[in-house]
Structure formats: C-alpha cells, structure tokens
Amino acid sequence: MGQRIDFLPFDGWVRHTFDHPAPGPEWYFDLDAPFWAGPPRLTIAYVTRLFEDPCPVLAGYTDEQLNRGFWYLLSNGLSDYMCALADASVPLADRVRCVRSFVPVFENLLAVRCTPHLSHLDEPGAGPLNLAGYMWWDIIPFGVAPTDASGRELGEATLGAMADILTIDRVACQESALHGLGHWQRRWPTEVARIIDEFLARNANARAELLAYARSARGGCVL
C-alpha cells in the first residue's frame, strides 16, 4: 500500500495528479504509489479551481501527461476524486459548481489541444489528449436520476454542461458531449433528445460521421 496523503496545498495536489513521466508505465498502478485521501469538500474545491482556470496551471505539461492525469483524476478505482460529487457532506452548491467547471476546461484546454479526430472511430493520428476528452463522461463515477431535488439539480447542471460543450466548434469536444449524453439517455431521455435535436439543427453541415454518432447517442447507443 502506498503512502496516504491527507493534505496537500493546491499546487502540490496538481503535481501529484499530473507531474509524472508519460508515455511509459502508469505511475498509479504501482502498488507503492502515494494516494490522495483528502476530505471530499477539499477535493471538490481543488477540482473546481483547476477546471475553472486550467491553462496557467497545466501549461507546462505535455498532452501525454495531461491525458494520463485526467484519466487518473476522473476515474473511480484510480483516484476516486470524483466520487465526491455524490458525497452529501459536500454542499450541493459546491458540487453543482464543480460540474459546471467542466465547461471551461473543455473550452480553454481540450478545445485547443485535442486534434480534430473522432475517437469512437479510432481515427488514426488522434492526439494523446483526445482519449481522456472522449471518455470523460464514461469513466467519471457519477450519474444521477431525477428522483429528488438534489439529484435533479445535479443532473440538470451536468446536462447543461454537456449542452454547452456541444456548442464548442471542435469535433473532439462535441463528440465527448455526445458520448456523455448517450450514457445519460436512459435516465434523462427527454432532456437528452432535446439537447441533441438542437445540436443537429445547428450543425446540419457537420461531418456525416459526427451527425450519425449524434443520432445514435440520442437513442442511447454509445459504447
């Protein structure tokens, strides 16, 4: 078992998450790798701070390091950071703000550094960061049903974030949001249909492959 880390300042937390050699073996699979075990409220605060203004903090990292770091940050079973989104001890307003912070990290970082390739087709030449962007909503351990007020508010914030990311004029960002909407279709079919229909109406001249993926996502048919 690696070293348990109960507190790091924000800059140290960022280094813990991203400052590792890449490509190469994933550092977090080492049985002796240190792991962050800070309180959920602080985790949400750090994630939100990073995502709301990602470029100054992450500018020095390569696309490979960012891909590896985002994969670690988002995924349950690796960092478990994002499990804090479902932790009722964290104020709902903080969790909603964290979900909304996904939009600026796509707008300001992923839109700039991802390449215009479709990951669901495994198009050759895609940049290293495309994979984390595409899988963003798939690996994050978070999904809510509209069964109570807090679940509805979090769900609406997440669907709103996906809808906003769909308006970014970058194929990788749009594909990511469609992927997420496809996974959310079962619990939020009306909302997903509306968001994707609006996207299709705005983007009739987009790549045929992207439009086909949007129609599949509308029915919940994504991998």
ABEGO torsion letter per residue (X at the ends): XBBBBABBBAAAAAAAAABBBOBEBBAAABAABBBBABBAAAAAAAAAAAAABAAAAAAABBAAAAAAAAAAAABBGBAGAAAAAABAABBAAAAAAAAAAAAAAAAAAAAAABBBBBAAAGBBGBBAAAAAAAAAAAABBBBBBBABAAAAAAAAAAAAAAAAAAABBBAAAAAAAAAAAAAAAAABAAAAAAAAAAAAAAAAABBAAAAAAAAAAAAGBBX
